Amino acid sequence: MRKSNTKPKHTWQILVIIITVVILGLNAIPTLYGNNNALLISTVNPTQALPNPQQLRKIMQQKNVQVTQIINGASDSKIVIDGDDEALMRAQQQLKTTLGDEYNVRLGNQSAAPKWLQELGVSPIKLGLDLSGGVLFVLEVDTHKADQERLSNAKDETLQIIHDQGLRGMSVKIAAADNKVDTTTNSIGKIDLHFLSHQAAQVKLVVKELQQRLPGISYSQTNDRSGNLTFLEQNISTFHQEIMAQALSTLRGRIEELGITEAVTQRQGPNRIRIELPGVKDPEQAKRIIGATASLDFYEMANSGTASAKSFTDQNGQRLRVAPKPIFSGSNIENASAGRDEMGMALVNLSLDGLGGKKMSEFSRDNIGKPMVTVFSEYHKNTADEMIKKSKVINVATIQAQLGNRFSITNLDSPQTAADLALLLRAGSLDAPITIVQQRTIQASLGKNNVNNGIMALAIGLGITLVFMGLWYRKLGLIANASLVLNLVCLLGLMALLPNVVLTLPGIAGLVLTVGMAVDTNVLIFERIKEERQRGRSSFMATETGYKEAFATILDANITTMITALILLSIGYGPVKGFAMTLSLGILTSMFSGVFVAHVLTYLVKPQIKVKAQVAAKHQEQI
């Protein structure tokens, strides 16, 4: 009976350990192989065919570039290059020159793991900016300019309401101020409304209609002939939060369109956004797309009696007057793709969402034979370092029939212009202008040195720990070493498996710290077992009590560390966030390996330990 009690079955625990180690081990293996440089080739026109592999190999041979593999996908081809960054850039330039503007050639990478591992869908750990090299951008969102645009739109809405209601004698203008926060009225900027003394009742109707269109606006009458329209501070704060959220979403969409999957995009301070682009070797392309503040609006031509009509310049320098409000904007565009018309001219095919399609259908139905104006707007800094909005007409099309949610923008300058415009429209336009206030490029060679130094530090720390545990605890030390190695394998596999985890240089420090934490878990348990054996308990009872009593201490220590790691993860950015992420996952894997795995391994080798304990007890009785 006693024998059956001291040898409990641990079949399900062993199965859990095997399944976990196999899954995470397979995900950890590709990290040992790393990535190879690659080029991604896609067509400007979706209907165009991709180059065949023989043609691509021939182009590469012209520049003596060794091709490891060519992977043909549904929408692009990938050429895996055997060479450094210099060979990659040389290959990209050769492809651009040979293929021309019909194709886009982007820089990328491909896992160097064996093909059978790639077919399983596993990939290496995504490396951060400091390990793989790349580009860092810090962008500033101009919320002040967004406030000015919002105030200008409110003025246009007010003028339109006055015009629609046929009121005369009223005037609207934006107050000449710097639009800073007014501490007396808790508002930013204001619109002065002037009217005749007998128009008080009509003013209330105008304000009521305006508040229905713009719920965040308030009105205060200063005297019997004037009043102010303002946005309150609370509403402005909400507006700024929405602007920042929209900017983050748009920038992430643009980064995804560039094919960069390991990017880190997060808010930094009240109005700044930090973007890390690991592995990016063409910073100018990223800067051109990410830093663009382009937007697209579609207008109808203004009538002679239209109030507050806007004026734009077309490509021939002619001034065009359009309605103050667009029919729809770029926010209603669901998809966009570059292409060519029957004459070979570049164009962009647009697909609208439900709301945009409805607006387009109704407008085109009522305006057959009339023109529709497409206006492209960008923000630029002038010589005084002020943000200026520059708009131009890129297309004036006569509506021939009722349109739906699909149509095209034609007469664009070049295929590259069409491709960039389509990318921006797919990712979304920005409601507020952004400025790149910091740009830093980290070379890949520096990243490789960081990786080598970090791995060396990890290897030295792990080696010393394994030797110490083996010499000090003997068989228990071997158990600790086995669980320690499994902990490292599980952590690397978990980091490769999770989609948003990026390994940084401080993250490697987190790996080293995780090794120490895992060993600390085993030390607490083993010392407790030794104390129980000294009290005369059997090996089985000492082991059981040791794991049970030490678990509470281990859990408390790991929970407090996890709380700190989660705080760093939520408020930190860049290297701090990388360290916190590795530390958080390391706590989970060290608990699994140090408590669960080590517990099972201890029971598997327990009979040998028990025999030694019995021999020692008999020897003591003889004395």
C-alpha positions in Angstrom: 0.0 0.0 0.0 2.8 2.4 0.9 4.5 1.7 -2.3 1.5 2.6 -4.4 1.1 5.9 -2.4 4.7 6.9 -3.0 4.5 6.3 -6.7 1.5 8.3 -7.9 0.9 8.3 -11.6 1.7 11.6 -13.5 0.6 10.6 -17.0 -1.5 13.7 -17.7 1.2 16.0 -16.4 3.8 14.3 -18.6 1.5 14.6 -21.6 1.0 18.3 -20.9 4.7 18.9 -20.7 5.5 17.0 -23.9 2.8 18.7 -25.9 3.8 22.2 -24.6 7.5 21.6 -25.2 6.9 20.2 -28.7 4.7 23.2 -29.8 6.8 25.9 -28.3 10.0 24.1 -29.3 9.0 24.0 -33.0 8.2 27.8 -32.8 11.6 28.4 -31.2 13.7 26.6 -33.8 13.4 29.1 -36.7 14.9 31.8 -34.5 18.2 29.8 -34.6 18.2 30.2 -38.4 17.3 33.8 -38.6 16.1 35.6 -41.7 17.5 36.1 -45.2 17.2 39.3 -47.3 14.4 39.3 -49.8 12.7 41.5 -52.5 8.9 41.7 -52.9 7.6 42.4 -56.4 4.0 43.4 -57.0 2.2 44.9 -60.0 0.8 48.5 -60.1 -2.2 47.2 -62.1 -3.9 44.2 -60.3 -4.8 42.6 -63.7 -1.2 42.6 -64.9 0.8 39.3 -64.7 3.9 39.0 -62.4 7.3 38.3 -64.0 8.2 34.6 -64.4 11.0 33.1 -62.2 13.3 32.6 -65.2 13.1 36.3 -66.0 13.8 37.3 -62.4 16.8 35.0 -62.2 18.3 36.4 -65.4 17.9 39.9 -64.1 19.7 39.0 -60.8 22.6 37.3 -62.7 23.3 40.5 -64.5 24.3 42.0 -61.1 26.0 38.8 -59.9 23.4 38.5 -57.1 23.0 34.9 -55.8 19.3 33.9 -55.6 18.4 31.3 -52.9 14.7 31.0 -53.7 11.9 32.5 -55.6 8.4 32.3 -54.1 5.4 33.1 -56.3 2.3 34.3 -54.4 -1.1 35.3 -55.4 -0.4 39.0 -55.4 3.4 39.3 -55.4 6.7 37.4 -56.0 9.5 37.1 -53.4 13.1 36.8 -54.3 15.3 35.5 -51.5 18.8 36.9 -51.7 22.0 35.3 -50.5 24.0 38.4 -49.6 24.3 41.4 -47.4 22.3 44.7 -47.5 24.6 46.1 -50.2 23.7 43.2 -52.5 20.0 43.6 -51.7 20.0 47.3 -52.6 21.9 46.5 -55.8 19.3 43.9 -56.7 16.4 46.3 -56.0 17.9 49.0 -58.2 18.4 46.5 -61.0 14.8 45.2 -60.8 13.4 48.8 -60.8 15.5 49.7 -63.9 14.6 46.5 -65.8 10.9 46.2 -64.9 10.0 49.9 -65.0 7.1 51.7 -63.4 4.7 48.8 -64.0 6.0 47.0 -60.9 6.7 47.9 -57.3 9.9 46.5 -55.8 10.0 46.5 -52.0 12.6 45.3 -49.5 11.7 42.5 -47.1 13.0 39.3 -45.6 12.3 35.6 -45.5 12.9 32.9 -42.8 16.1 30.9 -43.3 14.6 27.9 -41.6 14.2 24.6 -43.5 11.2 24.3 -45.8 9.4 21.8 -43.7 9.4 24.3 -40.8 8.2 27.1 -43.1 5.3 24.9 -44.2 4.2 24.5 -40.6 3.7 28.3 -40.5 6.3 28.9 -37.8 8.6 31.9 -38.1 11.6 33.5 -36.2 11.1 35.9 -33.3 10.5 39.4 -34.6 13.5 41.6 -33.8 13.2 45.2 -32.6 14.8 48.2 -34.0 18.0 47.9 -31.9 18.7 44.3 -33.0 17.7 44.3 -36.7 18.4 47.9 -37.6 15.8 50.1 -39.2 14.2 53.6 -38.8 12.7 55.4 -35.9 10.2 58.3 -36.5 8.7 60.6 -33.9 5.7 62.4 -35.4 3.8 65.4 -33.9 0.1 65.7 -34.6 -0.9 69.4 -35.1 -4.1 69.5 -33.0 -4.0 73.3 -33.1 -4.3 73.2 -36.8 -7.1 70.7 -36.5 -8.9 73.1 -34.2 -8.6 75.9 -36.8 -10.0 73.7 -39.5 -12.9 72.7 -37.3 -13.6 76.3 -36.5 -13.5 77.2 -40.2 -15.9 74.4 -41.0 -18.3 75.7 -38.2 -18.2 79.1 -39.8 -19.1 77.7 -43.2 -21.9 75.7 -41.7 -23.3 78.9 -40.1 -23.1 80.8 -43.3 -24.9 78.0 -45.2 -27.7 78.0 -42.6 -28.1 81.7 -42.8 -28.2 81.5 -46.6 -30.7 78.6 -46.6 -33.1 80.5 -44.2 -32.8 83.7 -46.4 -31.7 85.9 -43.6 -30.1 89.3 -44.4 -28.0 91.5 -42.3 -26.2 88.8 -40.5 -22.4 88.3 -40.7 -20.1 85.6 -39.4 -16.4 85.7 -39.0 -13.7 84.0 -37.0 -12.4 86.2 -34.2 -8.9 87.5 -34.8 -7.0 85.6 -32.0 -4.2 83.1 -31.6 -6.8 80.4 -30.8 -5.2 79.5 -27.5 -7.2 78.3 -24.5 -9.3 81.1 -23.1 -9.4 80.5 -19.3 -12.4 82.7 -18.8 -14.7 80.8 -21.2 -12.8 77.5 -21.2 -12.8 77.5 -25.0 -10.4 77.5 -27.9 -11.2 80.1 -30.6 -14.6 81.6 -31.3 -16.8 82.7 -34.1 -18.3 86.2 -33.9 -21.9 86.4 -35.0 -23.3 89.9 -35.8 -27.0 90.5 -36.6 -29.7 93.3 -36.5 -31.4 94.0 -33.2 -34.8 92.7 -34.4 -33.3 89.3 -35.5 -32.9 87.8 -32.0 -35.6 85.1 -32.8 -34.0 84.2 -36.1 -30.6 83.9 -34.4 -32.0 81.3 -32.0 -33.2 79.3 -35.0 -29.8 79.5 -36.6 -28.1 78.4 -33.4 -30.5 75.5 -32.9 -29.9 74.2 -36.5 -26.2 74.6 -36.1 -26.1 72.7 -32.8 -28.0 69.8 -34.5 -25.3 69.6 -37.1 -22.4 70.3 -34.7 -23.5 69.0 -31.2 -20.3 70.2 -29.5 -20.8 74.0 -30.2 -22.3 76.5 -27.7 -23.6 80.0 -28.1 -23.4 83.0 -25.8 -24.9 86.5 -26.6 -22.7 89.4 -25.8 -25.1 92.2 -26.6 -28.3 92.8 -28.5 -26.5 92.7 -31.9 -23.7 90.1 -31.4 -22.8 86.8 -29.9 -20.1 84.2 -29.9 -20.0 80.6 -31.0 -17.4 78.4 -29.2 -16.3 74.8 -28.7 -16.0 74.2 -24.9 -12.8 72.7 -23.5 -14.4 69.4 -22.6 -15.6 68.9 -26.2 -12.2 70.1 -27.5 -10.4 67.5 -25.3 -12.6 64.8 -26.7 -12.0 66.0 -30.2 -8.2 65.9 -29.6 -8.5 62.3 -28.3 -10.4 61.3 -31.4 -7.8 63.1 -33.6 -5.0 61.1 -32.0 -6.9 57.8 -32.2 -7.6 58.4 -35.9 -4.0 59.3 -36.5 -2.7 56.1 -34.8 -5.2 54.0 -36.8 -4.3 55.7 -40.1 -0.5 55.4 -39.6 -0.9 51.7 -38.6 -2.8 51.2 -41.8 -0.1 52.8 -43.9 2.6 50.7 -42.2 0.6 47.5 -43.0 0.3 48.7 -46.6 4.1 49.0 -46.7 4.3 45.3 -45.7 6.0 46.0 -42.4 4.6 43.6 -39.8 7.0 44.1 -36.9 6.4 47.9 -36.5 5.7 49.5 -33.2 3.3 52.4 -33.3 2.2 54.0 -30.1 1.3 57.4 -28.6 4.0 59.3 -26.9 2.9 62.2 -24.8 -0.2 64.3 -25.5 0.3 64.9 -29.3 3.2 62.8 -30.4 3.4 59.3 -32.0 6.4 57.1 -32.0 7.0 54.7 -34.9 9.7 52.0 -35.0 10.2 50.2 -38.3 12.6 47.3 -37.7 14.4 45.9 -40.8 13.4 48.9 -43.0 16.3 49.5 -45.4 14.6 52.2 -47.5 13.8 55.0 -45.1 12.8 57.5 -47.8 10.0 55.3 -49.0 8.7 54.9 -45.5 9.0 58.6 -44.8 7.2 59.5 -48.0 4.2 57.4 -47.1 4.1 57.7 -43.3 4.7 61.4 -43.3 2.1 62.2 -46.0 -0.8 64.3 -44.8 -2.8 63.9 -48.0 -6.6 63.9 -48.1 -9.1 63.6 -50.9 -12.5 65.3 -51.3 -15.1 65.3 -54.0 -17.1 68.5 -54.7 -19.9 69.7 -56.9 -19.4 73.0 -58.8 -20.7 76.0 -57.0 -23.7 78.0 -58.3 -23.5 81.8 -58.6 -25.6 82.2 -55.4 -23.8 79.6 -53.3 -22.7 81.1 -50.0 -19.0 80.8 -48.9 -18.0 78.8 -52.0 -14.4 77.5 -52.0 -12.0 78.2 -54.7 -9.3 75.8 -56.0 -6.8 75.9 -58.9 -6.7 73.1 -61.5 -3.7 71.7 -63.4 -4.0 74.5 -66.0 -4.0 77.3 -63.4 -7.7 78.0 -63.8 -9.7 78.9 -60.7 -12.7 76.7 -59.9 -15.5 77.6 -57.4 -17.0 74.6 -55.6 -19.6 74.0 -52.9 -18.4 74.6 -49.4 -19.1 71.0 -48.3 -17.8 68.0 -50.2 -20.1 65.3 -51.5 -18.0 62.8 -49.6 -14.4 62.5 -48.5 -11.6 60.0 -48.4 -13.0 58.5 -45.2 -15.8 56.9 -47.3 -13.3 55.1 -49.5 -13.2 51.4 -48.7 -10.6 50.3 -51.2 -8.3 51.8 -53.8 -6.1 50.2 -56.5 -3.8 51.7 -59.1 -4.3 50.8 -62.8 -4.4 52.2 -66.4 -7.2 53.2 -68.7 -7.6 52.2 -72.4 -5.1 54.9 -73.4 -2.5 53.6 -71.0 -2.9 56.6 -68.6 -2.5 56.0 -64.9 -5.7 55.9 -62.8 -7.0 54.9 -59.4 -10.0 52.6 -59.1 -12.1 53.5 -56.0 -14.6 51.4 -54.0 -16.8 53.3 -51.6 -18.5 52.1 -48.4 -22.2 52.0 -48.0 -22.6 55.7 -46.9 -20.3 56.9 -49.6 -21.9 54.8 -52.3 -25.4 56.2 -51.3 -24.1 59.8 -51.5 -22.5 59.2 -54.8 -25.5 57.5 -56.3 -27.9 60.3 -55.2 -25.5 63.0 -56.4 -24.8 61.5 -59.8 -28.5 60.8 -60.4 -29.4 64.4 -59.8 -26.4 65.9 -61.6 -26.0 64.0 -64.9 -24.1 66.1 -67.4 -22.6 68.3 -64.7 -19.0 68.2 -63.5 -17.6 66.7 -60.3 -14.3 68.1 -58.9 -11.7 65.9 -57.1 -9.5 67.9 -54.8 -6.2 66.6 -53.4 -4.9 68.4 -50.2 -1.6 68.3 -48.5 0.0 70.2 -45.6 3.4 71.8 -46.1 5.7 73.9 -43.9 6.5 77.3 -45.3 9.7 79.3 -44.7 8.3 80.5 -41.4 7.9 76.9 -40.2 4.2 77.2 -40.3 1.9 74.5 -41.5 0.1 75.5 -44.6 -2.6 73.5 -46.4 -2.2 73.3 -50.1 -5.0 72.0 -52.2 -5.2 71.3 -56.0 -7.7 69.9 -58.4 -6.5 66.6 -59.8 -9.6 65.7 -61.8 -12.8 67.3 -63.2 -15.1 64.7 -64.6 -18.5 65.2 -66.2 -21.0 62.7 -64.9 -22.4 60.7 -67.8 -24.7 58.4 -65.9 -25.8 57.5 -62.4 -22.8 56.0 -60.5 -22.6 53.5 -57.7 -19.9 52.7 -55.2 -17.2 52.1 -57.8 -15.6 54.6 -60.1 -12.1 55.8 -61.2 -9.9 58.9 -60.8 -8.1 59.5 -64.1 -5.4 61.8 -65.6 -2.8 61.2 -62.9 0.8 62.1 -63.5 2.5 58.7 -63.4 2.0 55.1 -62.2 4.0 55.8 -59.1 1.7 58.8 -58.2 -1.3 56.5 -58.8 0.3 53.8 -56.6 1.1 56.2 -53.7 -2.4 57.8 -53.9 -4.1 54.4 -53.8 -2.0 53.3 -50.8 -2.9 56.5 -48.9 -6.6 56.1 -49.7 -6.6 52.5 -48.6 -4.9 53.4 -45.3 -7.1 56.5 -44.8 -6.4 60.2 -44.7 -5.4 62.2 -41.6 -7.8 64.7 -40.0 -4.9 66.7 -38.6 -1.5 67.4 -40.2 1.6 65.6 -38.8 5.2 66.6 -38.8 8.3 64.3 -38.5 10.1 65.9 -35.5 12.7 63.1 -35.2 14.2 60.6 -37.5 16.9 58.1 -36.7 18.4 55.3 -38.8 20.1 52.4 -37.1 22.4 50.3 -39.3 21.9 46.5 -39.5 25.6 46.0 -38.6 25.0 47.6 -35.2 22.0 45.4 -34.7 24.1 42.3 -35.4 26.7 43.4 -32.8 23.9 43.9 -30.3 22.5 40.4 -31.0 25.9 38.7 -30.7 26.8 40.5 -27.5 23.3 39.8 -26.0 23.6 36.1 -26.9 27.0 35.9 -25.4 25.8 37.4 -22.1 22.9 35.0 -22.0 25.2 32.0 -22.7 27.7 33.0 -20.0 25.0 33.6 -17.4 23.2 30.3 -18.3 26.4 28.3 -18.3 27.6 29.5 -14.9 24.1 28.9 -13.5 24.0 25.3 -14.9 27.4 24.5 -13.4 26.6 25.9 -10.0 23.2 24.1 -9.7 24.7 20.8 -10.9 27.6 21.0 -8.3 25.6 22.3 -5.4 22.4 20.2 -5.6 23.6 17.2 -7.6 20.6 15.2 -8.8 18.2 18.0 -7.8 20.5 20.4 -9.6 20.2 18.3 -12.8 16.4 18.6 -12.4 16.8 22.4 -12.1 19.0 22.5 -15.1 16.6 20.5 -17.2 13.7 22.8 -16.2 15.8 25.8 -16.8 16.6 24.8 -20.4 13.0 23.9 -21.0 12.0 27.4 -19.6 14.3 29.1 -22.1 13.0 27.0 -25.0 9.3 27.7 -24.0 10.0 31.4 -23.6 11.6 31.7 -27.1 8.8 29.7 -28.6 6.1 31.7 -26.9 7.7 35.0 -28.1 7.8 33.6 -31.7 4.2 32.4 -31.5 2.6 35.5 -30.2 2.0 38.1 -33.0 2.8 41.4 -31.3 5.9 40.4 -29.4 9.2 42.0 -30.5 12.6 41.1 -29.0 14.7 44.1 -28.3 18.2 44.6 -26.7 16.6 45.2 -23.2 14.5 42.1 -24.0 17.6 40.0 -24.0 18.4 41.4 -20.6 14.9 40.2 -19.7 15.9 36.8 -20.9 18.9 36.8 -18.6 16.8 38.0 -15.7 14.3 35.2 -16.4 17.1 32.6 -16.1 17.8 34.0 -12.6 14.2 34.0 -11.6 13.7 30.4 -12.8 16.7 29.3 -10.8 15.5 31.2 -7.7 12.2 29.2 -7.9 14.1 25.9 -7.9 16.4 27.1 -5.0 13.4 28.0 -2.8 11.8 24.6 -3.4 15.0 22.5 -3.0 16.0 24.3 0.2 12.6 23.7 1.6 12.9 20.0 0.7 16.3 19.8 2.5 14.7 21.4 5.6 11.9 18.8 5.6 14.4 15.9 5.2 16.4 17.2 8.1 13.3 17.1 10.2 13.1 13.4 9.6 10.4 13.2 7.0 10.4 10.7 4.2 11.6 11.7 0.7 8.1 11.6 -0.6 6.6 13.7 2.2 9.6 16.1 2.1 9.2 16.7 -1.7 5.4 17.1 -1.4 5.7 19.5 1.5 8.6 21.4 -0.1 6.7 22.1 -3.3 3.5 22.9 -1.4 5.0 25.3 1.2 7.3 27.1 -1.3 4.6 27.6 -3.8 3.0 30.5 -1.8 6.3 32.4 -1.6 7.1 31.8 -5.2 3.6 32.9 -6.3 3.8 36.1 -4.2 7.2 37.0 -5.6 6.1 36.4 -9.2 2.8 38.3 -8.8 4.6 41.4 -7.5 7.1 41.3 -10.3 4.3 40.7 -12.9 2.5 43.8 -11.6 5.6 45.9 -12.2 6.1 44.4 -15.6 2.5 45.1 -16.6 2.8 48.7 -15.5 6.0 49.1 -17.6 4.2 47.4 -20.5 1.2 49.8 -20.4 3.1 53.1 -20.0 6.5 52.4 -21.5 7.6 52.5 -25.1 10.5 51.3 -27.2 13.2 49.5 -25.2 11.2 49.7 -21.9 8.2 48.0 -23.5 10.5 45.3 -25.0 12.0 44.5 -21.6 8.6 44.5 -19.9 7.2 42.1 -22.5 10.0 39.6 -22.2 9.8 39.8 -18.4 6.1 39.2 -18.3 6.3 36.1 -20.6 9.4 34.9 -18.7 7.4 35.0 -15.4 4.8 32.7 -16.9 7.3 30.2 -18.4 9.4 30.2 -15.2 6.3 29.3 -13.1 5.5 26.5 -15.6 9.0 25.1 -15.7 10.1 25.8 -12.1 7.0 24.5 -10.4 5.1 22.2 -12.8 7.9 20.6 -14.8 10.4 20.4 -12.0 7.8 18.8 -9.8 7.1 16.0 -12.3 10.9 15.4 -12.9 11.5 15.2 -9.2 9.0 12.4 -8.8 10.5 10.6 -11.8 13.9 10.4 -10.1 12.6 10.1 -6.6 13.2 6.3 -6.1 17.0 6.8 -6.3 16.8 9.6 -3.8 14.6 7.6 -1.5 17.0 4.6 -1.5 19.9 6.9 -0.4 17.8 8.4 2.3 16.9 4.9 3.6 20.5 3.8 3.6 21.4 6.9 5.6 18.6 6.2 8.1 19.8 2.5 8.7 23.4 3.7 9.1 22.2 6.2 11.8 20.3 3.4 13.7 23.4 1.2 13.7 25.4 4.0 15.3 
